């Protein structure tokens, strides 16, 4: 993600879209968080299986690693839980959905 973020910052057509908050978010991600974030646009809810198991199988990580990453991505504002209730502690993300912030971060990195 760092290389793509730097490339976006150097590209005159994309640099106005690079936000300081994107830099802060990427800086605080662990490598597995970045992999999970990149995978989420490909993830679809087609089974009753927990998302961390499905994502983990596709990216080669344990379901615990994916669970930790999803919670971290929620904290960073990249992901929200479509089933979470306000005021409840975020122990596991049951329906990970990209936020507008997460979508824009990925769009800047992929342009």
HUDANOR-V751505 format. One line per field, one symbol per residue. ss: DSSP state (2 for helix, 1 for strand, 0 for the rest). phi: phi as a letter, one per 40 degrees, with the letter a starting at -180 (. if undefined). psi: psi as a letter, one per 30 degrees, with the letter a starting at -180 (. if undefined). A space follows every 50 residues. Layout:
ss: ???
phi: ???
psi: ???
This chain:
ss: 02222222220000222002222222200022222222220000000000 22222222200022222222222220001110000000000000011102 22222222220
phi: .dcccccccccdcbdcccbdccccccccccdcccccdccdcccbcbbccd dccccdccbgbcccccdcccccccdcgcbbccbcbcgccccaccacbccd ccccdccccbc
psi: eeeeeeeeffjfffeffjlefeeeeeegkleeeeeeeffeffkkiflfkk efeeeeeffhlleeeeeeeeeeeeefgfkljffkkkfkkjekjfikkkle eeeeeeeeff.
